[in-house]
Amino acid sequence: MLHQTPRFDTASMTRAERVRLQLATEIVAGDFRPGTRLDEVAQSSRMGVSRTPLREAVRQLATLGLVENRPHRGVVVGDGVGQALFETLAEMEVVCVGLANARMGDQERGEVARLAASGGDWLAALHRGCGNPVLVGLVETLWQPIRGGQAPRGMAVTEVERSLGVRVAAAVAAGDLEQAECGIREFVRAAAAAFYMRSPEMTVKVG
């Protein structure tokens, strides 16, 4: 069932960005089967937008690999895109962890651990510590459909995520790169599991 009830405040986004987020969330959640054609007229009508923001949103989705332009069919949902997104996100987070481990000082490491222990956004602190804004921008784009656009990535949705966050942060604080990398992969897997459990409730305001 397609998500249509507004839930997340996306007022700071452009209309095209909101459409992209809505479609990305639906695609990753499996609302559209692989190969499903995204009819421009139907999607514009469903979301209450003109074709211009829809086309821009579809272009952004194609850049992410979530949709494809196929001859004689138009824009269709790609194969296995949900799994591919989470696999890519996990490996990019591993790179973030590696860079942060090499670049953060003791105070920054301690802040990551403190935020994880208190339920704060430790992952945002880790991203800042990696010192690579291009990588962080890509990672945050991948998190958007999973966390509903604006929800902090490191604030746990489940107890499993919370405990894994503490584990990753502790490994980072100790400079244990192997444990930090292992933990961040498990954290993304837990986020994926939580997403698929609650995805019928995840909606965004488009109009």
TORKOL-4160 file (C-alpha; in steps of 0.2 Angstrom, whole numbers, padded with zeros to 4 digits, m for minus):
207
<pt num="1" X="0000" Y="0000" Z="0000"/>
<pt num="2" X="0007" Y="0017" Z="m0005"/>
<pt num="3" X="0011" Y="0030" Z="0009"/>
<pt num="4" X="0000" Y="0045" Z="0007"/>
<pt num="5" X="m0003" Y="0051" Z="0025"/>
<pt num="6" X="0009" Y="0066" Z="0030"/>
<pt num="7" X="0020" Y="0063" Z="0044"/>
<pt num="8" X="0037" Y="0071" Z="0043"/>
<pt num="9" X="0039" Y="0090" Z="0042"/>
<pt num="10" X="0049" Y="0093" Z="0026"/>
<pt num="11" X="0045" Y="0112" Z="0025"/>
<pt num="12" X="0064" Y="0116" Z="0022"/>
<pt num="13" X="0065" Y="0105" Z="0006"/>
<pt num="14" X="0060" Y="0110" Z="m0011"/>
<pt num="15" X="0045" Y="0102" Z="m0019"/>
<pt num="16" X="0056" Y="0091" Z="m0030"/>
<pt num="17" X="0066" Y="0085" Z="m0015"/>
<pt num="18" X="0050" Y="0081" Z="m0005"/>
<pt num="19" X="0044" Y="0071" Z="m0020"/>
<pt num="20" X="0061" Y="0062" Z="m0022"/>
<pt num="21" X="0060" Y="0058" Z="m0003"/>
<pt num="22" X="0042" Y="0051" Z="m0004"/>
<pt num="23" X="0046" Y="0040" Z="m0019"/>
<pt num="24" X="0063" Y="0034" Z="m0012"/>
<pt num="25" X="0054" Y="0029" Z="0004"/>
<pt num="26" X="0041" Y="0020" Z="m0006"/>
<pt num="27" X="0054" Y="0011" Z="m0017"/>
<pt num="28" X="0065" Y="0006" Z="m0003"/>
<pt num="29" X="0050" Y="0000" Z="0007"/>
<pt num="30" X="0045" Y="m0011" Z="m0008"/>
<pt num="31" X="0029" Y="m0002" Z="m0012"/>
<pt num="32" X="0034" Y="m0003" Z="m0030"/>
<pt num="33" X="0039" Y="m0019" Z="m0037"/>
<pt num="34" X="0056" Y="m0020" Z="m0048"/>
<pt num="35" X="0052" Y="m0015" Z="m0065"/>
<pt num="36" X="0036" Y="m0005" Z="m0061"/>
<pt num="37" X="0034" Y="0009" Z="m0073"/>
<pt num="38" X="0032" Y="0026" Z="m0064"/>
<pt num="39" X="0019" Y="0035" Z="m0075"/>
<pt num="40" X="0022" Y="0053" Z="m0075"/>
<pt num="41" X="0004" Y="0058" Z="m0076"/>
<pt num="42" X="m0001" Y="0046" Z="m0063"/>
<pt num="43" X="0012" Y="0050" Z="m0050"/>
<pt num="44" X="0010" Y="0069" Z="m0053"/>
<pt num="45" X="m0009" Y="0067" Z="m0049"/>
<pt num="46" X="m0006" Y="0056" Z="m0034"/>
<pt num="47" X="0006" Y="0068" Z="m0026"/>
<pt num="48" X="m0003" Y="0084" Z="m0031"/>
<pt num="49" X="0012" Y="0092" Z="m0040"/>
<pt num="50" X="0016" Y="0097" Z="m0058"/>
<pt num="51" X="0027" Y="0087" Z="m0069"/>
<pt num="52" X="0042" Y="0099" Z="m0067"/>
<pt num="53" X="0046" Y="0094" Z="m0049"/>
<pt num="54" X="0042" Y="0076" Z="m0053"/>
<pt num="55" X="0054" Y="0075" Z="m0067"/>
<pt num="56" X="0068" Y="0083" Z="m0056"/>
<pt num="57" X="0064" Y="0071" Z="m0042"/>
<pt num="58" X="0065" Y="0056" Z="m0054"/>
<pt num="59" X="0082" Y="0063" Z="m0061"/>
<pt num="60" X="0088" Y="0063" Z="m0043"/>
<pt num="61" X="0082" Y="0045" Z="m0040"/>
<pt num="62" X="0091" Y="0039" Z="m0056"/>
<pt num="63" X="0107" Y="0047" Z="m0050"/>
<pt num="64" X="0105" Y="0036" Z="m0034"/>
<pt num="65" X="0101" Y="0021" Z="m0044"/>
<pt num="66" X="0084" Y="0018" Z="m0038"/>
<pt num="67" X="0075" Y="0020" Z="m0055"/>
<pt num="68" X="0081" Y="0017" Z="m0073"/>
<pt num="69" X="0076" Y="0024" Z="m0090"/>
<pt num="70" X="0073" Y="0009" Z="m0101"/>
<pt num="71" X="0069" Y="0009" Z="m0120"/>
<pt num="72" X="0051" Y="0009" Z="m0124"/>
<pt num="73" X="0046" Y="0008" Z="m0106"/>
<pt num="74" X="0051" Y="0025" Z="m0098"/>
<pt num="75" X="0056" Y="0026" Z="m0080"/>
<pt num="76" X="0055" Y="0010" Z="m0070"/>
<pt num="77" X="0060" Y="0005" Z="m0053"/>
<pt num="78" X="0077" Y="m0004" Z="m0052"/>
<pt num="79" X="0080" Y="m0022" Z="m0047"/>
<pt num="80" X="0085" Y="m0025" Z="m0029"/>
<pt num="81" X="0087" Y="m0007" Z="m0025"/>
<pt num="82" X="0082" Y="m0008" Z="m0006"/>
<pt num="83" X="0096" Y="m0021" Z="m0003"/>
<pt num="84" X="0108" Y="m0011" Z="m0014"/>
<pt num="85" X="0105" Y="0005" Z="m0004"/>
<pt num="86" X="0108" Y="m0003" Z="0013"/>
<pt num="87" X="0124" Y="m0012" Z="0007"/>
<pt num="88" X="0130" Y="0005" Z="0000"/>
<pt num="89" X="0126" Y="0014" Z="0015"/>
<pt num="90" X="0135" Y="0001" Z="0027"/>
<pt num="91" X="0151" Y="0002" Z="0017"/>
<pt num="92" X="0151" Y="0021" Z="0016"/>
<pt num="93" X="0148" Y="0022" Z="0035"/>
<pt num="94" X="0163" Y="0010" Z="0036"/>
<pt num="95" X="0174" Y="0023" Z="0027"/>
<pt num="96" X="0167" Y="0037" Z="0038"/>
<pt num="97" X="0172" Y="0027" Z="0053"/>
<pt num="98" X="0190" Y="0024" Z="0046"/>
<pt num="99" X="0193" Y="0042" Z="0042"/>
<pt num="100" X="0186" Y="0048" Z="0059"/>
<pt num="101" X="0197" Y="0035" Z="0068"/>
<pt num="102" X="0212" Y="0043" Z="0059"/>
<pt num="103" X="0207" Y="0061" Z="0061"/>
<pt num="104" X="0198" Y="0063" Z="0078"/>
<pt num="105" X="0206" Y="0068" Z="0094"/>
<pt num="106" X="0203" Y="0062" Z="0111"/>
<pt num="107" X="0190" Y="0075" Z="0115"/>
<pt num="108" X="0180" Y="0072" Z="0099"/>
<pt num="109" X="0180" Y="0053" Z="0102"/>
<pt num="110" X="0174" Y="0056" Z="0120"/>
<pt num="111" X="0160" Y="0067" Z="0113"/>
<pt num="112" X="0154" Y="0053" Z="0101"/>
<pt num="113" X="0154" Y="0041" Z="0116"/>
<pt num="114" X="0145" Y="0053" Z="0127"/>
<pt num="115" X="0131" Y="0056" Z="0114"/>
<pt num="116" X="0129" Y="0038" Z="0111"/>
<pt num="117" X="0127" Y="0035" Z="0130"/>
<pt num="118" X="0114" Y="0049" Z="0132"/>
<pt num="119" X="0104" Y="0045" Z="0117"/>
<pt num="120" X="0110" Y="0059" Z="0106"/>
<pt num="121" X="0115" Y="0060" Z="0088"/>
<pt num="122" X="0132" Y="0051" Z="0090"/>
<pt num="123" X="0132" Y="0047" Z="0071"/>
<pt num="124" X="0132" Y="0066" Z="0066"/>
<pt num="125" X="0147" Y="0069" Z="0078"/>
<pt num="126" X="0156" Y="0054" Z="0070"/>
<pt num="127" X="0152" Y="0061" Z="0052"/>
<pt num="128" X="0159" Y="0078" Z="0057"/>
<pt num="129" X="0175" Y="0069" Z="0064"/>
<pt num="130" X="0178" Y="0060" Z="0047"/>
<pt num="131" X="0182" Y="0077" Z="0040"/>
<pt num="132" X="0175" Y="0073" Z="0022"/>
<pt num="133" X="0160" Y="0084" Z="0018"/>
<pt num="134" X="0158" Y="0076" Z="0001"/>
<pt num="135" X="0157" Y="0058" Z="0009"/>
<pt num="136" X="0145" Y="0065" Z="0023"/>
<pt num="137" X="0134" Y="0073" Z="0010"/>
<pt num="138" X="0132" Y="0056" Z="0001"/>
<pt num="139" X="0129" Y="0046" Z="0016"/>
<pt num="140" X="0116" Y="0058" Z="0023"/>
<pt num="141" X="0107" Y="0057" Z="0006"/>
<pt num="142" X="0106" Y="0038" Z="0008"/>
<pt num="143" X="0099" Y="0040" Z="0026"/>
<pt num="144" X="0085" Y="0051" Z="0020"/>
<pt num="145" X="0072" Y="0038" Z="0015"/>
<pt num="146" X="0077" Y="0027" Z="0029"/>
<pt num="147" X="0075" Y="0040" Z="0043"/>
<pt num="148" X="0061" Y="0051" Z="0035"/>
<pt num="149" X="0071" Y="0065" Z="0028"/>
<pt num="150" X="0075" Y="0075" Z="0044"/>
<pt num="151" X="0076" Y="0063" Z="0059"/>
<pt num="152" X="0094" Y="0062" Z="0066"/>
<pt num="153" X="0103" Y="0047" Z="0060"/>
<pt num="154" X="0111" Y="0042" Z="0076"/>
<pt num="155" X="0096" Y="0043" Z="0088"/>
<pt num="156" X="0090" Y="0025" Z="0090"/>
<pt num="157" X="0073" Y="0019" Z="0084"/>
<pt num="158" X="0075" Y="0003" Z="0093"/>
<pt num="159" X="0085" Y="m0004" Z="0108"/>
<pt num="160" X="0096" Y="m0014" Z="0096"/>
<pt num="161" X="0101" Y="0001" Z="0087"/>
<pt num="162" X="0104" Y="0010" Z="0104"/>
<pt num="163" X="0115" Y="m0003" Z="0110"/>
<pt num="164" X="0125" Y="m0005" Z="0094"/>
<pt num="165" X="0127" Y="0014" Z="0094"/>
<pt num="166" X="0135" Y="0013" Z="0111"/>
<pt num="167" X="0146" Y="m0001" Z="0105"/>
<pt num="168" X="0152" Y="0008" Z="0090"/>
<pt num="169" X="0155" Y="0024" Z="0100"/>
<pt num="170" X="0165" Y="0014" Z="0113"/>
<pt num="171" X="0176" Y="0006" Z="0099"/>
<pt num="172" X="0179" Y="0023" Z="0091"/>
<pt num="173" X="0184" Y="0031" Z="0108"/>
<pt num="174" X="0196" Y="0016" Z="0111"/>
<pt num="175" X="0203" Y="0018" Z="0094"/>
<pt num="176" X="0198" Y="0000" Z="0090"/>
<pt num="177" X="0195" Y="0002" Z="0071"/>
<pt num="178" X="0190" Y="m0017" Z="0068"/>
<pt num="179" X="0177" Y="m0017" Z="0081"/>
<pt num="180" X="0170" Y="0000" Z="0075"/>
<pt num="181" X="0169" Y="m0006" Z="0057"/>
<pt num="182" X="0160" Y="m0022" Z="0063"/>
<pt num="183" X="0148" Y="m0012" Z="0074"/>
<pt num="184" X="0143" Y="0001" Z="0061"/>
<pt num="185" X="0139" Y="m0013" Z="0048"/>
<pt num="186" X="0128" Y="m0021" Z="0061"/>
<pt num="187" X="0120" Y="m0004" Z="0066"/>
<pt num="188" X="0115" Y="m0001" Z="0047"/>
<pt num="189" X="0108" Y="m0019" Z="0047"/>
<pt num="190" X="0098" Y="m0015" Z="0062"/>
<pt num="191" X="0092" Y="0001" Z="0055"/>
<pt num="192" X="0086" Y="m0008" Z="0039"/>
<pt num="193" X="0077" Y="m0021" Z="0050"/>
<pt num="194" X="0068" Y="m0007" Z="0059"/>
<pt num="195" X="0064" Y="0002" Z="0043"/>
<pt num="196" X="0055" Y="m0013" Z="0036"/>
<pt num="197" X="0045" Y="m0015" Z="0052"/>
<pt num="198" X="0039" Y="0002" Z="0052"/>
<pt num="199" X="0039" Y="0007" Z="0034"/>
<pt num="200" X="0020" Y="0008" Z="0032"/>
<pt num="201" X="0020" Y="0022" Z="0044"/>
<pt num="202" X="0034" Y="0032" Z="0036"/>
<pt num="203" X="0027" Y="0046" Z="0025"/>
<pt num="204" X="0032" Y="0063" Z="0020"/>
<pt num="205" X="0022" Y="0079" Z="0016"/>
<pt num="206" X="0024" Y="0083" Z="m0002"/>
<pt num="207" X="0011" Y="0096" Z="m0006"/>
